[in-house]
Amino acid sequence: MSETIETDAGPARVTWHRAARPRLVLAVSHGAGGGIEARDLRALAGVLPGHGVSVALVEQPWRVAGKKMAPAPKTLDVGWRGVWPALAKTGLPVISGGRSAGARVACRTASELGAAAVLALSFPLHPPGRPEKSRADELLGAGVPTLVVQGGNDPFGRPREFPDGPYELVEVAYADHGFAVPKKAPLGQEEALEIVTDSVVRWSASLG
């Protein structure tokens, strides 16, 4: 089921994948150059409802409007804030999540929105080749339980580059920023996605 929600940044869209007996809501948004068709988001929407977690795939207003690239981070935050009441109206704890730019939004807004936790998929620790442009402060400042799931070969930040902090990090070996793995890797594509979903299932179970 999809619903359109008016925000101060324009109409956003939420596509629900509901659990039969939900105990949590996982709201996840996409990156700056893609949509909710991303392989990791699809995988989570397919698996998590079977474990008592309803999944809300959130399309930011720029994406709904048919634009190809995301606006400034502040505008992304505006869109996310505008969607939040629709996510929270179930009365269940809401995990604020996203991939890439969406993960940054989730971290930046978690405390103010009252998120139960943050799921950061492919957190863009820095632009490719620019480790000095670190965004670690956003991750470290989330203020709630946080899980980072990161590809071992993500040019936006490999797991070994992440600083110590109050979060858990799961590595998907050989995977890139979109969790794609090379054909020659000893890890298959489905196995890589199972690492993503299994880690989120395990972690979410610890939240309640």
TIRO-2110 file (N, C-alpha, C; in Angstrom, 1 decimal):
// TIRO-2110
0.8, -1.2, 0.0, N, 1, A
0.0, 0.0, 0.0, CA, 1, A
0.9, 1.3, 0.0, C, 1, A
0.6, 2.2, -0.9, N, 2, A
1.3, 3.4, -0.9, CA, 2, A
0.4, 4.6, -0.6, C, 2, A
1.0, 5.6, 0.1, N, 3, A
0.3, 6.8, 0.4, CA, 3, A
1.2, 8.0, 0.1, C, 3, A
0.6, 9.1, -0.4, N, 4, A
1.3, 10.3, -0.6, CA, 4, A
1.1, 11.3, 0.5, C, 4, A
2.2, 11.9, 1.0, N, 5, A
2.2, 12.7, 2.1, CA, 5, A
2.7, 14.1, 1.8, C, 5, A
2.0, 15.1, 2.1, N, 6, A
2.4, 16.5, 1.8, CA, 6, A
3.5, 16.9, 2.9, C, 6, A
4.6, 17.4, 2.4, N, 7, A
5.6, 18.0, 3.3, CA, 7, A
6.0, 19.4, 2.8, C, 7, A
6.8, 20.1, 3.6, N, 8, A
7.2, 21.4, 3.2, CA, 8, A
8.2, 21.4, 2.0, C, 8, A
8.6, 20.2, 1.7, N, 9, A
9.5, 20.1, 0.5, CA, 9, A
8.8, 19.5, -0.7, C, 9, A
7.5, 19.3, -0.6, N, 10, A
6.7, 18.8, -1.6, CA, 10, A
6.1, 17.4, -1.2, C, 10, A
5.3, 16.8, -2.1, N, 11, A
4.7, 15.5, -1.8, CA, 11, A
5.8, 14.4, -1.7, C, 11, A
5.7, 13.6, -0.7, N, 12, A
6.6, 12.4, -0.5, CA, 12, A
5.6, 11.2, -0.6, C, 12, A
6.2, 10.0, -0.8, N, 13, A
5.4, 8.8, -0.9, CA, 13, A
6.0, 7.7, 0.0, C, 13, A
5.1, 7.0, 0.7, N, 14, A
5.4, 5.9, 1.6, CA, 14, A
4.8, 4.7, 1.1, C, 14, A
5.6, 3.6, 0.8, N, 15, A
5.1, 2.3, 0.4, CA, 15, A
5.2, 1.4, 1.6, C, 15, A
4.1, 0.8, 2.1, N, 16, A
4.1, 0.0, 3.3, CA, 16, A
4.2, -1.5, 2.9, C, 16, A
5.0, -2.2, 3.7, N, 17, A
5.1, -3.6, 3.7, CA, 17, A
4.9, -4.1, 5.2, C, 17, A
3.6, -4.4, 5.5, N, 18, A
3.2, -4.5, 6.9, CA, 18, A
3.4, -5.9, 7.4, C, 18, A
3.8, -6.0, 8.7, N, 19, A
3.9, -7.3, 9.4, CA, 19, A
2.5, -7.6, 9.9, C, 19, A
2.2, -8.9, 10.0, N, 20, A
0.9, -9.3, 10.5, CA, 20, A
0.7, -8.9, 12.0, C, 20, A
1.7, -9.0, 12.8, N, 21, A
1.6, -8.5, 14.2, CA, 21, A
2.9, -7.7, 14.5, C, 21, A
2.9, -6.5, 14.0, N, 22, A
4.1, -5.6, 14.1, CA, 22, A
4.4, -5.2, 15.5, C, 22, A
5.7, -5.2, 15.9, N, 23, A
6.2, -4.6, 17.1, CA, 23, A
7.0, -3.4, 16.9, C, 23, A
7.5, -3.2, 15.7, N, 24, A
8.3, -2.1, 15.3, CA, 24, A
8.0, -1.7, 13.9, C, 24, A
8.3, -0.4, 13.5, N, 25, A
8.3, 0.1, 12.2, CA, 25, A
9.7, 0.4, 11.8, C, 25, A
10.1, -0.1, 10.6, N, 26, A
11.4, 0.3, 10.0, CA, 26, A
11.1, 1.2, 8.8, C, 26, A
11.4, 2.5, 9.0, N, 27, A
11.2, 3.5, 7.9, CA, 27, A
12.6, 3.7, 7.2, C, 27, A
12.7, 3.4, 5.9, N, 28, A
14.0, 3.6, 5.2, CA, 28, A
13.8, 4.4, 3.9, C, 28, A
14.7, 5.3, 3.7, N, 29, A
14.7, 6.1, 2.5, CA, 29, A
15.9, 5.8, 1.6, C, 29, A
15.9, 6.2, 0.4, N, 30, A
16.9, 5.9, -0.6, CA, 30, A
18.0, 6.9, -0.6, C, 30, A
18.9, 6.7, -1.5, N, 31, A
20.1, 7.5, -1.7, CA, 31, A
19.9, 8.7, -2.6, C, 31, A
20.9, 9.4, -2.9, N, 32, A
20.8, 10.7, -3.6, CA, 32, A
20.7, 10.5, -5.1, C, 32, A
20.9, 9.3, -5.6, N, 33, A
20.8, 9.1, -7.0, CA, 33, A
20.0, 7.9, -7.4, C, 33, A
19.2, 7.3, -6.4, N, 34, A
18.4, 6.2, -6.7, CA, 34, A
17.1, 6.2, -5.9, C, 34, A
16.4, 5.1, -6.0, N, 35, A
15.1, 5.1, -5.3, CA, 35, A
14.9, 3.9, -4.5, C, 35, A
13.6, 3.6, -4.1, N, 36, A
13.3, 2.5, -3.2, CA, 36, A
13.5, 1.1, -3.9, C, 36, A
13.8, 1.1, -5.2, N, 37, A
14.1, -0.2, -5.9, CA, 37, A
15.5, -0.7, -5.6, C, 37, A
16.3, 0.0, -4.8, N, 38, A
17.6, -0.5, -4.4, CA, 38, A
17.5, -1.9, -3.8, C, 38, A
18.5, -2.7, -4.2, N, 39, A
18.4, -4.2, -3.8, CA, 39, A
18.4, -4.4, -2.3, C, 39, A
19.0, -3.6, -1.5, N, 40, A
19.0, -3.8, 0.0, CA, 40, A
17.6, -3.4, 0.5, C, 40, A
17.0, -2.3, 0.0, N, 41, A
15.7, -1.9, 0.5, CA, 41, A
14.7, -2.9, 0.1, C, 41, A
14.7, -3.4, -1.1, N, 42, A
13.8, -4.5, -1.5, CA, 42, A
13.9, -5.7, -0.6, C, 42, A
15.2, -6.1, -0.3, N, 43, A
15.4, -7.3, 0.5, CA, 43, A
14.8, -7.1, 1.9, C, 43, A
15.0, -6.0, 2.5, N, 44, A
14.5, -5.7, 3.8, CA, 44, A
13.0, -5.7, 3.8, C, 44, A
12.4, -5.1, 2.8, N, 45, A
10.9, -5.1, 2.7, CA, 45, A
10.3, -6.5, 2.5, C, 45, A
11.1, -7.4, 1.9, N, 46, A
10.7, -8.8, 1.7, CA, 46, A
10.8, -9.7, 3.0, C, 46, A
11.8, -9.4, 3.8, N, 47, A
12.1, -10.2, 4.9, CA, 47, A
11.6, -9.8, 6.3, C, 47, A
11.7, -8.5, 6.6, N, 48, A
11.4, -8.0, 7.9, CA, 48, A
10.0, -8.2, 8.4, C, 48, A
9.0, -8.0, 7.5, N, 49, A
7.6, -8.2, 8.0, CA, 49, A
7.4, -9.6, 8.6, C, 49, A
8.1, -10.6, 8.1, N, 50, A
8.0, -11.9, 8.7, CA, 50, A
8.6, -12.1, 10.1, C, 50, A
9.2, -11.0, 10.5, N, 51, A
9.9, -11.0, 11.9, CA, 51, A
9.3, -9.9, 12.7, C, 51, A
8.0, -9.5, 12.4, N, 52, A
7.3, -8.6, 13.3, CA, 52, A
7.7, -7.1, 13.1, C, 52, A
8.3, -6.8, 12.0, N, 53, A
8.7, -5.4, 11.7, CA, 53, A
8.1, -4.9, 10.4, C, 53, A
7.2, -4.0, 10.5, N, 54, A
6.6, -3.4, 9.3, CA, 54, A
7.6, -2.5, 8.6, C, 54, A
7.7, -2.5, 7.3, N, 55, A
8.7, -1.7, 6.6, CA, 55, A
8.0, -0.6, 5.8, C, 55, A
8.4, 0.6, 6.0, N, 56, A
7.9, 1.7, 5.2, CA, 56, A
9.0, 2.3, 4.3, C, 56, A
8.9, 2.1, 3.0, N, 57, A
9.9, 2.6, 2.1, CA, 57, A
9.5, 4.0, 1.7, C, 57, A
10.3, 5.0, 2.0, N, 58, A
10.0, 6.4, 1.8, CA, 58, A
10.7, 7.0, 0.6, C, 58, A
9.9, 7.5, -0.3, N, 59, A
10.5, 8.3, -1.4, CA, 59, A
10.4, 9.8, -1.1, C, 59, A
11.6, 10.4, -1.1, N, 60, A
11.7, 11.8, -0.9, CA, 60, A
11.0, 12.6, -2.0, C, 60, A
10.5, 13.8, -1.6, N, 61, A
9.8, 14.6, -2.6, CA, 61, A
10.5, 14.8, -3.9, C, 61, A
11.8, 15.0, -3.9, N, 62, A
12.5, 15.2, -5.2, CA, 62, A
12.4, 14.0, -6.1, C, 62, A
12.3, 12.8, -5.5, N, 63, A
12.2, 11.6, -6.3, CA, 63, A
10.8, 11.5, -6.8, C, 63, A
9.8, 11.8, -6.0, N, 64, A
8.4, 11.7, -6.4, CA, 64, A
8.1, 12.7, -7.6, C, 64, A
8.8, 13.8, -7.5, N, 65, A
8.7, 14.8, -8.6, CA, 65, A
9.4, 14.5, -9.9, C, 65, A
10.1, 13.4, -9.9, N, 66, A
10.8, 12.9, -11.1, CA, 66, A
12.1, 13.5, -11.4, C, 66, A
12.7, 14.2, -10.4, N, 67, A
14.0, 14.7, -10.5, CA, 67, A
15.1, 13.6, -10.4, C, 67, A
16.3, 13.9, -11.0, N, 68, A
17.3, 12.8, -11.0, CA, 68, A
18.3, 12.9, -9.9, C, 68, A
18.4, 14.0, -9.3, N, 69, A
19.4, 14.2, -8.2, CA, 69, A
18.8, 14.9, -7.0, C, 69, A
19.3, 14.5, -5.9, N, 70, A
18.8, 15.0, -4.6, CA, 70, A
19.1, 16.5, -4.4, C, 70, A
18.3, 17.2, -3.7, N, 71, A
18.6, 18.6, -3.3, CA, 71, A
19.6, 18.6, -2.1, C, 71, A
19.8, 19.8, -1.5, N, 72, A
20.7, 20.0, -0.4, CA, 72, A
20.2, 19.1, 0.8, C, 72, A
21.2, 18.7, 1.7, N, 73, A
20.9, 18.0, 2.9, CA, 73, A
19.7, 18.6, 3.7, C, 73, A
19.7, 19.9, 3.9, N, 74, A
18.7, 20.5, 4.7, CA, 74, A
17.3, 20.2, 4.1, C, 74, A
17.2, 20.2, 2.8, N, 75, A
15.9, 20.0, 2.2, CA, 75, A
15.5, 18.5, 2.3, C, 75, A
16.5, 17.6, 2.3, N, 76, A
16.2, 16.2, 2.6, CA, 76, A
15.6, 16.0, 4.0, C, 76, A
16.2, 16.8, 4.9, N, 77, A
15.8, 16.7, 6.3, CA, 77, A
14.3, 17.2, 6.4, C, 77, A
14.0, 18.2, 5.7, N, 78, A
12.6, 18.8, 5.7, CA, 78, A
11.6, 17.7, 5.2, C, 78, A
12.0, 17.1, 4.2, N, 79, A
11.1, 16.0, 3.6, CA, 79, A
10.9, 14.9, 4.6, C, 79, A
12.0, 14.5, 5.3, N, 80, A
11.9, 13.4, 6.2, CA, 80, A
11.1, 13.8, 7.4, C, 80, A
11.3, 15.0, 7.9, N, 81, A
10.4, 15.5, 9.1, CA, 81, A
9.0, 15.5, 8.7, C, 81, A
8.7, 15.8, 7.5, N, 82, A
7.3, 15.9, 7.1, CA, 82, A
6.6, 14.6, 7.0, C, 82, A
7.4, 13.5, 6.7, N, 83, A
6.8, 12.2, 6.6, CA, 83, A
6.6, 11.5, 8.0, C, 83, A
7.4, 12.0, 8.9, N, 84, A
7.5, 11.3, 10.2, CA, 84, A
6.2, 11.1, 10.9, C, 84, A
5.3, 12.0, 11.0, N, 85, A
4.0, 11.8, 11.6, CA, 85, A
3.2, 10.6, 11.1, C, 85, A
3.3, 10.4, 9.8, N, 86, A
2.6, 9.2, 9.2, CA, 86, A
3.3, 7.9, 9.6, C, 86, A
4.6, 8.0, 9.8, N, 87, A
5.3, 6.8, 10.3, CA, 87, A
5.0, 6.5, 11.7, C, 87, A
4.9, 7.5, 12.5, N, 88, A
4.7, 7.3, 14.0, CA, 88, A
3.2, 7.1, 14.4, C, 88, A
2.3, 7.3, 13.5, N, 89, A
0.9, 7.2, 13.8, CA, 89, A
0.4, 5.8, 14.2, C, 89, A
1.2, 4.8, 13.9, N, 90, A
0.9, 3.5, 14.3, CA, 90, A
1.0, 3.3, 15.8, C, 90, A
1.7, 4.2, 16.5, N, 91, A
1.9, 4.1, 17.9, CA, 91, A
3.1, 3.1, 18.3, C, 91, A
3.7, 2.6, 17.3, N, 92, A
4.8, 1.6, 17.5, CA, 92, A
6.2, 2.4, 17.5, C, 92, A
7.2, 1.9, 18.1, N, 93, A
8.5, 2.5, 18.0, CA, 93, A
9.0, 2.5, 16.5, C, 93, A
9.6, 3.5, 16.1, N, 94, A
10.0, 3.7, 14.7, CA, 94, A
11.5, 3.7, 14.6, C, 94, A
12.1, 2.8, 13.8, N, 95, A
13.5, 2.9, 13.5, CA, 95, A
13.7, 3.8, 12.3, C, 95, A
14.5, 4.8, 12.4, N, 96, A
14.7, 5.7, 11.3, CA, 96, A
15.9, 5.2, 10.5, C, 96, A
15.7, 5.0, 9.2, N, 97, A
16.7, 4.3, 8.4, CA, 97, A
16.8, 4.9, 7.0, C, 97, A
17.9, 4.5, 6.4, N, 98, A
18.1, 4.9, 5.0, CA, 98, A
19.4, 4.4, 4.5, C, 98, A
19.5, 4.5, 3.1, N, 99, A
20.8, 4.1, 2.5, CA, 99, A
21.5, 5.4, 2.0, C, 99, A
22.8, 5.4, 2.2, N, 100, A
23.6, 6.5, 1.7, CA, 100, A
23.1, 7.9, 2.2, C, 100, A
22.7, 8.8, 1.3, N, 101, A
22.2, 10.1, 1.8, CA, 101, A
21.1, 9.9, 2.7, C, 101, A
20.2, 8.9, 2.5, N, 102, A
19.1, 8.6, 3.4, CA, 102, A
19.6, 8.3, 4.8, C, 102, A
20.7, 7.6, 4.9, N, 103, A
21.3, 7.2, 6.2, CA, 103, A
21.8, 8.5, 6.9, C, 103, A
22.3, 9.4, 6.2, N, 104, A
22.7, 10.7, 6.8, CA, 104, A
21.5, 11.4, 7.4, C, 104, A
20.5, 11.5, 6.6, N, 105, A
19.2, 12.1, 7.1, CA, 105, A
18.7, 11.5, 8.4, C, 105, A
18.7, 10.1, 8.4, N, 106, A
18.3, 9.4, 9.6, CA, 106, A
19.1, 9.8, 10.8, C, 106, A
20.4, 9.8, 10.6, N, 107, A
21.3, 10.2, 11.8, CA, 107, A
21.1, 11.6, 12.2, C, 107, A
20.9, 12.5, 11.3, N, 108, A
20.8, 13.9, 11.7, CA, 108, A
19.6, 14.2, 12.4, C, 108, A
18.5, 13.5, 12.1, N, 109, A
17.2, 13.9, 12.7, CA, 109, A
16.7, 12.9, 13.7, C, 109, A
17.4, 11.9, 14.1, N, 110, A
16.9, 10.8, 14.9, CA, 110, A
16.4, 11.3, 16.3, C, 110, A
17.3, 12.1, 16.9, N, 111, A
17.0, 12.5, 18.3, CA, 111, A
15.8, 13.4, 18.3, C, 111, A
15.7, 14.4, 17.4, N, 112, A
14.6, 15.4, 17.4, CA, 112, A
13.3, 14.8, 17.1, C, 112, A
13.3, 13.7, 16.3, N, 113, A
12.0, 13.1, 15.9, CA, 113, A
11.6, 12.0, 16.9, C, 113, A
12.5, 11.6, 17.8, N, 114, A
12.1, 10.6, 18.7, CA, 114, A
12.2, 9.2, 18.2, C, 114, A
13.2, 9.0, 17.2, N, 115, A
13.4, 7.6, 16.7, CA, 115, A
13.8, 6.7, 17.7, C, 115, A
13.4, 5.4, 17.6, N, 116, A
13.8, 4.4, 18.6, CA, 116, A
15.3, 4.0, 18.3, C, 116, A
15.7, 4.0, 17.1, N, 117, A
17.0, 3.6, 16.7, CA, 117, A
17.3, 4.1, 15.2, C, 117, A
18.5, 3.9, 14.8, N, 118, A
18.9, 4.3, 13.4, CA, 118, A
19.5, 3.1, 12.7, C, 118, A
19.0, 2.8, 11.5, N, 119, A
19.7, 1.9, 10.6, CA, 119, A
20.3, 2.6, 9.4, C, 119, A
21.7, 2.5, 9.4, N, 120, A
22.4, 3.3, 8.3, CA, 120, A
23.0, 2.2, 7.4, C, 120, A
22.4, 2.2, 6.2, N, 121, A
22.9, 1.3, 5.1, CA, 121, A
23.8, 2.1, 4.2, C, 121, A
25.1, 1.5, 4.0, N, 122, A
26.0, 2.2, 3.1, CA, 122, A
26.2, 3.7, 3.5, C, 122, A
26.5, 3.9, 4.8, N, 123, A
26.7, 5.3, 5.3, CA, 123, A
27.9, 5.9, 4.5, C, 123, A
27.6, 7.1, 3.9, N, 124, A
28.7, 7.7, 3.1, CA, 124, A
29.6, 8.5, 4.0, C, 124, A
30.6, 7.8, 4.6, N, 125, A
31.5, 8.4, 5.5, CA, 125, A
32.2, 9.6, 4.9, C, 125, A
32.5, 9.5, 3.7, N, 126, A
33.2, 10.6, 2.9, CA, 126, A
32.9, 10.5, 1.4, C, 126, A
33.1, 11.5, 0.7, N, 127, A
33.0, 11.4, -0.8, CA, 127, A
34.2, 10.4, -1.3, C, 127, A
34.0, 9.7, -2.3, N, 128, A
35.0, 8.8, -2.8, CA, 128, A
36.3, 9.5, -3.0, C, 128, A
37.4, 9.0, -2.5, N, 129, A
38.7, 9.6, -2.6, CA, 129, A
39.0, 10.8, -1.8, C, 129, A
38.0, 11.2, -0.9, N, 130, A
38.2, 12.4, -0.1, CA, 130, A
38.0, 12.1, 1.4, C, 130, A
38.8, 11.2, 2.0, N, 131, A
38.6, 10.9, 3.4, CA, 131, A
38.7, 12.0, 4.3, C, 131, A
39.3, 13.1, 3.9, N, 132, A
39.4, 14.3, 4.8, CA, 132, A
38.1, 15.0, 4.9, C, 132, A
37.1, 14.7, 4.0, N, 133, A
35.8, 15.3, 4.1, CA, 133, A
34.8, 14.3, 4.9, C, 133, A
35.2, 14.0, 6.1, N, 134, A
34.5, 13.0, 6.9, CA, 134, A
33.1, 13.6, 7.4, C, 134, A
32.2, 12.6, 7.4, N, 135, A
30.8, 12.9, 7.9, CA, 135, A
30.6, 12.1, 9.2, C, 135, A
31.7, 11.7, 9.8, N, 136, A
31.5, 10.9, 11.0, CA, 136, A
30.7, 11.5, 12.1, C, 136, A
30.8, 12.9, 12.2, N, 137, A
30.0, 13.6, 13.3, CA, 137, A
28.5, 13.3, 13.2, C, 137, A
28.0, 13.1, 11.9, N, 138, A
26.6, 12.9, 11.8, CA, 138, A
26.3, 11.5, 12.4, C, 138, A
27.1, 10.5, 12.1, N, 139, A
26.9, 9.2, 12.6, CA, 139, A
27.0, 9.1, 14.1, C, 139, A
28.1, 9.7, 14.6, N, 140, A
28.4, 9.7, 16.0, CA, 140, A
27.4, 10.5, 16.8, C, 140, A
26.7, 11.4, 16.2, N, 141, A
25.7, 12.3, 16.9, CA, 141, A
24.3, 11.8, 16.8, C, 141, A
24.1, 10.6, 16.3, N, 142, A
22.7, 10.1, 16.2, CA, 142, A
21.9, 10.1, 17.5, C, 142, A
22.6, 9.7, 18.5, N, 143, A
22.0, 9.7, 19.9, CA, 143, A
21.1, 8.6, 20.2, C, 143, A
21.0, 7.6, 19.4, N, 144, A
20.1, 6.4, 19.6, CA, 144, A
20.8, 5.2, 19.2, C, 144, A
20.4, 4.0, 19.6, N, 145, A
21.1, 2.8, 19.1, CA, 145, A
21.1, 2.8, 17.6, C, 145, A
22.3, 2.5, 17.1, N, 146, A
22.6, 2.6, 15.6, CA, 146, A
23.3, 1.4, 15.1, C, 146, A
22.8, 0.9, 14.0, N, 147, A
23.4, -0.2, 13.2, CA, 147, A
23.9, 0.3, 11.9, C, 147, A
25.1, 0.1, 11.6, N, 148, A
25.7, 0.5, 10.2, CA, 148, A
25.9, -0.9, 9.5, C, 148, A
25.4, -1.0, 8.3, N, 149, A
25.8, -2.1, 7.4, CA, 149, A
26.5, -1.6, 6.2, C, 149, A
27.8, -2.0, 6.1, N, 150, A
28.7, -1.4, 5.1, CA, 150, A
29.4, -2.4, 4.2, C, 150, A
29.4, -2.1, 2.9, N, 151, A
30.2, -3.0, 2.0, CA, 151, A
31.6, -2.9, 2.3, C, 151, A
32.3, -4.0, 2.2, N, 152, A
33.7, -4.1, 2.4, CA, 152, A
34.6, -3.3, 1.4, C, 152, A
34.0, -3.0, 0.2, N, 153, A
34.7, -2.3, -0.8, CA, 153, A
33.9, -1.0, -1.2, C, 153, A
33.2, -0.4, -0.2, N, 154, A
32.5, 0.8, -0.4, CA, 154, A
33.4, 2.0, -0.6, C, 154, A
33.5, 2.6, -1.7, N, 155, A
34.4, 3.8, -1.9, CA, 155, A
34.0, 5.0, -1.1, C, 155, A
32.8, 5.0, -0.6, N, 156, A
32.3, 6.1, 0.3, CA, 156, A
32.7, 5.9, 1.8, C, 156, A
33.4, 4.8, 2.0, N, 157, A
33.9, 4.5, 3.4, CA, 157, A
33.9, 3.0, 3.6, C, 157, A
35.1, 2.4, 3.7, N, 158, A
35.2, 1.0, 4.0, CA, 158, A
35.2, 0.8, 5.5, C, 158, A
34.7, -0.3, 5.9, N, 159, A
34.5, -0.5, 7.4, CA, 159, A
35.7, -0.1, 8.2, C, 159, A
36.9, -0.4, 7.8, N, 160, A
38.1, -0.1, 8.6, CA, 160, A
38.3, 1.4, 8.7, C, 160, A
37.7, 2.2, 7.9, N, 161, A
37.9, 3.6, 8.0, CA, 161, A
37.0, 4.2, 9.1, C, 161, A
36.0, 3.5, 9.6, N, 162, A
35.0, 4.1, 10.5, CA, 162, A
35.7, 4.3, 11.9, C, 162, A
35.4, 5.4, 12.5, N, 163, A
35.9, 5.6, 13.9, CA, 163, A
35.2, 4.7, 14.9, C, 163, A
35.8, 4.5, 16.1, N, 164, A
35.1, 3.9, 17.2, CA, 164, A
33.9, 4.8, 17.6, C, 164, A
32.9, 4.2, 18.0, N, 165, A
31.7, 5.0, 18.5, CA, 165, A
30.6, 4.1, 19.0, C, 165, A
29.6, 4.8, 19.5, N, 166, A
28.4, 4.1, 20.1, CA, 166, A
27.5, 3.5, 19.0, C, 166, A
28.0, 2.6, 18.2, N, 167, A
27.2, 2.0, 17.2, CA, 167, A
27.7, 0.6, 16.8, C, 167, A
26.9, -0.2, 16.2, N, 168, A
27.4, -1.5, 15.7, CA, 168, A
27.6, -1.4, 14.2, C, 168, A
28.7, -2.1, 13.8, N, 169, A
29.0, -2.1, 12.3, CA, 169, A
29.1, -3.5, 11.8, C, 169, A
28.3, -3.8, 10.8, N, 170, A
28.4, -5.1, 10.1, CA, 170, A
28.9, -5.0, 8.7, C, 170, A
30.0, -5.7, 8.4, N, 171, A
30.6, -5.7, 7.1, CA, 171, A
30.0, -6.7, 6.2, C, 171, A
29.7, -6.3, 4.9, N, 172, A
29.3, -7.2, 3.9, CA, 172, A
30.6, -7.3, 3.0, C, 172, A
31.3, -8.4, 3.1, N, 173, A
32.6, -8.5, 2.4, CA, 173, A
32.4, -8.4, 0.9, C, 173, A
33.4, -7.7, 0.3, N, 174, A
33.5, -7.6, -1.2, CA, 174, A
32.4, -6.7, -1.8, C, 174, A
31.5, -6.2, -1.0, N, 175, A
30.3, -5.5, -1.6, CA, 175, A
30.7, -4.0, -1.8, C, 175, A
30.1, -3.4, -2.8, N, 176, A
30.3, -2.0, -3.0, CA, 176, A
29.2, -1.1, -2.4, C, 176, A
29.1, 0.1, -2.8, N, 177, A
28.1, 1.0, -2.1, CA, 177, A
26.7, 0.6, -2.3, C, 177, A
26.4, -0.2, -3.3, N, 178, A
25.0, -0.7, -3.5, CA, 178, A
24.9, -2.1, -3.1, C, 178, A
25.9, -2.6, -2.4, N, 179, A
25.9, -4.0, -1.9, CA, 179, A
26.0, -5.0, -3.0, C, 179, A
26.5, -4.6, -4.2, N, 180, A
26.8, -5.5, -5.3, CA, 180, A
28.2, -6.1, -5.0, C, 180, A
28.3, -7.4, -5.3, N, 181, A
29.5, -8.1, -5.2, CA, 181, A
30.1, -8.6, -6.5, C, 181, A
31.4, -8.6, -6.7, N, 182, A
31.9, -9.1, -8.0, CA, 182, A
31.6, -10.5, -8.3, C, 182, A
31.4, -10.9, -9.5, N, 183, A
31.1, -12.2, -9.9, CA, 183, A
32.1, -13.2, -9.4, C, 183, A
33.4, -12.8, -9.3, N, 184, A
34.5, -13.7, -8.9, CA, 184, A
34.6, -13.8, -7.4, C, 184, A
33.8, -13.0, -6.7, N, 185, A
34.0, -13.0, -5.2, CA, 185, A
33.5, -14.4, -4.7, C, 185, A
34.1, -14.8, -3.6, N, 186, A
33.6, -16.1, -3.0, CA, 186, A
32.2, -16.0, -2.3, C, 186, A
31.7, -14.7, -2.3, N, 187, A
30.4, -14.5, -1.7, CA, 187, A
29.5, -14.1, -2.8, C, 187, A
28.3, -14.9, -2.9, N, 188, A
27.4, -14.6, -4.0, CA, 188, A
26.5, -13.4, -3.6, C, 188, A
25.7, -12.9, -4.6, N, 189, A
24.9, -11.7, -4.4, CA, 189, A
23.8, -12.0, -3.4, C, 189, A
23.2, -13.2, -3.5, N, 190, A
22.1, -13.5, -2.5, CA, 190, A
22.7, -13.6, -1.1, C, 190, A
23.8, -14.2, -1.0, N, 191, A
24.5, -14.3, 0.3, CA, 191, A
24.8, -13.0, 0.9, C, 191, A
25.2, -12.0, 0.0, N, 192, A
25.5, -10.7, 0.5, CA, 192, A
24.3, -10.0, 1.1, C, 192, A
23.1, -10.2, 0.4, N, 193, A
21.9, -9.6, 0.8, CA, 193, A
21.4, -10.3, 2.1, C, 193, A
21.7, -11.5, 2.2, N, 194, A
21.3, -12.3, 3.4, CA, 194, A
22.0, -11.7, 4.6, C, 194, A
23.3, -11.3, 4.4, N, 195, A
24.0, -10.7, 5.5, CA, 195, A
23.3, -9.4, 6.0, C, 195, A
22.9, -8.6, 5.0, N, 196, A
22.2, -7.4, 5.3, CA, 196, A
20.9, -7.7, 6.1, C, 196, A
20.1, -8.6, 5.6, N, 197, A
18.8, -8.8, 6.2, CA, 197, A
18.9, -9.5, 7.5, C, 197, A
19.8, -10.5, 7.6, N, 198, A
20.0, -11.3, 8.9, CA, 198, A
20.5, -10.3, 10.0, C, 198, A
21.4, -9.4, 9.6, N, 199, A
21.9, -8.5, 10.7, CA, 199, A
20.8, -7.6, 11.2, C, 199, A
20.0, -7.1, 10.3, N, 200, A
18.9, -6.2, 10.7, CA, 200, A
17.8, -7.0, 11.5, C, 200, A
17.5, -8.2, 11.1, N, 201, A
16.6, -9.0, 11.9, CA, 201, A
17.1, -9.2, 13.3, C, 201, A
18.4, -9.6, 13.4, N, 202, A
19.0, -9.8, 14.7, CA, 202, A
19.0, -8.6, 15.6, C, 202, A
19.4, -7.5, 15.0, N, 203, A
19.6, -6.2, 15.7, CA, 203, A
18.2, -5.7, 16.1, C, 203, A
17.2, -5.8, 15.2, N, 204, A
15.9, -5.2, 15.6, CA, 204, A
15.3, -6.0, 16.7, C, 204, A
15.6, -7.3, 16.8, N, 205, A
15.0, -8.2, 17.8, CA, 205, A
15.5, -7.7, 19.2, C, 205, A
16.7, -7.1, 19.2, N, 206, A
17.2, -6.6, 20.5, CA, 206, A
16.6, -5.3, 20.9, C, 206, A
15.8, -4.7, 20.0, N, 207, A
15.2, -3.4, 20.3, CA, 207, A
13.9, -3.5, 21.0, C, 207, A
13.3, -4.6, 20.9, N, 208, A
12.0, -4.8, 21.5, CA, 208, A
11.0, -5.6, 20.6, C, 208, A
END
